Structures are given as C-alpha cells and as structure tokens.
Amino acid sequence: MKKAKSRRDYNARFERGMKVLKKMGRENLMLNQKALSPEMYEMSVGHLFGDVWGRPGLSLRERQLVTLAANIAMARPSGNHSHYLSSMHLGITKKEIIEVMIQVGHYTGWPTLSNSVRQFTEILEEQKRMEKAKKAGRPFQSKLL
C-alpha cells in the first residue's frame, strides 16, 4: 500500500512541476534529458520544478530573478539562455534583466558581466531570427537551448 501512495505522490510532483514549466514558457525544456533517460527527466521536473520552484514563499517571478542572478554569478556556459527566456516570459523586462546583470557584475567581476551580456545578446538576436522565420512561415530551431 505504501508503494502505491509513493508513486501517486511522485506523479503529483511531476504534474506540479509541469504546471510550473508551462507558466514559465519552458514546457519543452530538458527534452534531451527525456531522450537520454525518462527517469532523469521525471526527477528533474518533479523535484526541481514541482518541489523547489513550486514552493510557497516566493513568487515565480521572484524565484526567476534569484535564479537568474545566481546563474549570472556562476558564469555558466550553458543553461542561462533558457533563464533569460523564462524571465521575459514571466514579464521581467529587458531593463530589469540588465539591472540584475549590473548588480551581479559589480559583486562578481566584469568578466562575469561580460559573459552575461554575451548570453543575453545571443537570446535577443535569436528572438529576432525566430520572428523572421515565423513571419516567413518557416520552422525555427534554437541553437542555444
């Protein structure tokens, strides 16, 4: 009996995580994980987005700002692109994102700021290419995500 309850809880966590991803405009995130290991994907969605991002206490917008700042500070070569997109999807403005970059850059150093500028610029340029493709009726595949 306990095992069935545990599986139900796991499914509920996954569903909660998918709802969060949809609100963020990222329901197609981590599909490479899903292709490699469906269990890994389910764990990521269920725990990271269902348990952590779905917690009360901070709004989704606030969680996105904190995550964006942390990722900028760590100067990660990948992963940040999707957080810039999520930020904009959640209504965080370009100006606010730039302010986060400036704030973090002053604490972590100019190379960190430079990396965030490059990544955010790549997203903005890709969005322009996506709009052009959309207007022309052509499919568009992101090279950044």
C-alpha positions in Angstrom: 0.0 0.0 0.0 2.8 2.4 0.9 4.5 2.0 -2.5 1.2 3.0 -4.4 1.0 6.2 -2.3 4.6 7.0 -3.0 4.1 6.6 -6.8 0.9 8.8 -6.6 3.0 11.5 -4.7 5.7 11.2 -7.3 3.1 11.7 -10.1 1.6 14.7 -8.3 5.1 16.3 -8.0 5.7 15.7 -11.7 2.3 17.3 -12.6 3.0 20.2 -10.3 6.4 20.7 -12.0 4.9 20.6 -15.5 2.4 23.3 -14.5 5.3 25.5 -13.3 7.3 24.9 -16.5 4.2 25.8 -18.6 3.8 29.1 -16.6 7.5 29.8 -17.4 7.0 29.0 -21.1 9.5 26.2 -20.7 7.4 23.0 -21.1 9.8 21.8 -23.9 12.8 22.3 -21.6 15.2 19.4 -20.9 13.9 17.2 -23.7 17.5 16.0 -24.1 17.3 14.5 -20.6 14.0 12.9 -21.5 15.5 11.3 -24.6 18.6 10.1 -22.7 16.7 8.9 -19.5 13.0 9.4 -19.0 13.5 8.7 -15.3 16.1 11.5 -15.0 13.7 13.9 -16.8 10.8 13.0 -14.5 13.1 13.5 -11.4 14.2 16.9 -12.7 10.6 18.1 -13.5 9.2 16.6 -10.3 11.8 17.7 -7.8 13.3 20.9 -9.3 10.1 22.4 -10.7 7.5 20.6 -8.7 9.1 20.8 -5.2 11.6 23.7 -5.4 10.1 26.1 -8.0 6.6 25.2 -6.8 7.1 26.1 -3.2 5.2 28.9 -1.5 7.1 31.8 -0.1 8.4 33.4 -3.3 6.5 34.2 -6.5 7.6 32.6 -9.7 8.9 36.0 -10.8 11.0 36.3 -7.6 12.3 32.8 -8.0 13.3 33.6 -11.6 15.1 36.7 -10.6 17.1 34.9 -7.9 17.9 32.0 -10.3 19.0 34.4 -13.0 21.3 36.3 -10.6 22.8 33.0 -9.3 23.4 31.7 -12.8 24.9 35.0 -13.9 27.2 35.0 -10.9 28.4 31.4 -11.7 29.1 32.4 -15.3 27.8 29.1 -16.6 28.5 28.4 -20.3 25.1 26.9 -20.7 21.7 26.9 -19.0 21.5 30.7 -18.7 19.8 31.1 -22.1 16.6 29.4 -21.0 16.5 31.5 -17.8 16.6 34.8 -19.9 13.7 33.4 -21.9 11.8 32.4 -18.8 12.4 35.8 -17.3 10.9 37.6 -20.3 8.0 35.1 -20.5 7.2 35.9 -16.8 7.1 39.6 -17.6 10.6 40.6 -16.3 11.7 43.4 -18.6 14.8 43.7 -20.6 15.7 46.7 -18.4 15.2 44.7 -15.2 17.4 41.9 -16.6 20.1 44.4 -17.4 19.9 45.7 -13.9 20.4 42.2 -12.5 23.4 41.8 -14.7 24.9 45.1 -13.5 24.2 44.3 -9.8 25.7 40.9 -10.1 28.6 42.1 -12.2 29.7 44.5 -9.5 29.9 41.8 -7.0 31.4 39.0 -9.1 33.6 40.9 -11.6 33.4 42.3 -15.1 34.2 39.0 -16.8 31.0 37.7 -15.3 29.1 40.7 -16.5 30.7 40.3 -20.0 29.6 36.7 -20.1 26.0 37.6 -19.2 26.0 40.3 -21.8 27.1 37.9 -24.5 24.5 35.3 -23.5 21.6 37.7 -23.2 22.5 39.3 -26.5 22.5 35.9 -28.1 19.0 35.3 -26.9 17.8 38.7 -28.2 19.3 38.1 -31.6 17.8 34.6 -31.7 14.4 36.0 -30.9 14.7 38.3 -33.9 15.6 35.4 -36.2 12.7 33.4 -34.8 10.3 36.2 -35.5 11.6 36.5 -39.1 11.2 32.7 -39.6 7.7 32.9 -38.1 6.6 35.7 -40.4 8.0 33.8 -43.4 6.2 30.6 -42.3 9.5 28.7 -41.8 10.2 26.5 -38.8 12.8 27.7 -36.3 15.1 25.5 -34.2 17.0 27.2 -31.4 20.8 26.7 -31.3 21.0 28.0 -27.8 18.6 25.7 -25.9 
